[in-house]
C-alpha cells in the first residue's frame, strides 16, 4: 500500500478549514497532519511536519504569498496550493512565481480539490482549466490563433504552437486531445515540451506568455 499524501491546511476561517479537513479525511490516500490560521503557522507546519502538500489561504494573517515565498526557500519538498475567494490575475501570477504549485478558488468542489492535491503531489502544477480561461478572457485575449500569431513562437514546432493556442483558451489536455485527434498522454508530452522551451513552470504561465506575445507586449 502506498504512503498517504500528507497534507497541511492553513486558513483563518475555522468553518471553511473544518470543511476541507472533513472532505480530505474521507479520502483513503490523504492524511491531514497539521492545521493553522496564519503565515507563521504555515511556516511552522512546513518546517516541523514536512507535509507533501500545504493548502494556504491567500488572505490569511501574515499573507499567503509571503508564506509561499518562505516555504519555497526553506522547505522545498513541501508543495503549496493556494485557496482564495479572489480571482485576481496579478495575485495568481505572483503566487506562482513565488513558488506555489497550484491555485484554486474556494468555491471549488471537493473532488477538484482532491484532484489538485494528487496532481501537485505527483509533481504537476494545477490551476483549474475554467479559472485559467477566466484569467485570459479577463484580459480580452481569449481568441484562438490567427495568422498574426505565426512565428511569434519560433522555439516551438507547428504542433506545439497549435496546442499552446488551445491552452490559451483554457482547454484541458483531454479536450485538446479531442480537438486534435491525439491521446491525452500525447498532449501531456507536448505540453511538457512547450513549458521547457518557453522556460515557464506551468500552464498558466505558458498561457500568460502566449497572450503577451499575441497581443504584441513582448
Secondary structure as UniProt FT lines:
FT   STRAND          5..10
FT   HELIX           14..25
FT   TURN            28..29
FT   STRAND          30..36
FT   HELIX           39..49
FT   STRAND          53..57
FT   TURN            58..59
FT   HELIX           64..74
FT   TURN            76..77
FT   STRAND          79..84
FT   HELIX           89..98
FT   STRAND          102..105
FT   TURN            106..107
FT   HELIX           110..121
FT   TURN            122..123
FT   STRAND          126..127
FT   HELIX           129..137
FT   TURN            138..140
FT   HELIX           147..149
FT   TURN            150..151
FT   TURN            154..155
FT   HELIX           158..168
FT   TURN            169..170
FT   HELIX           173..180
FT   HELIX           184..198
FT   HELIX           203..214
FT   TURN            215..216
//
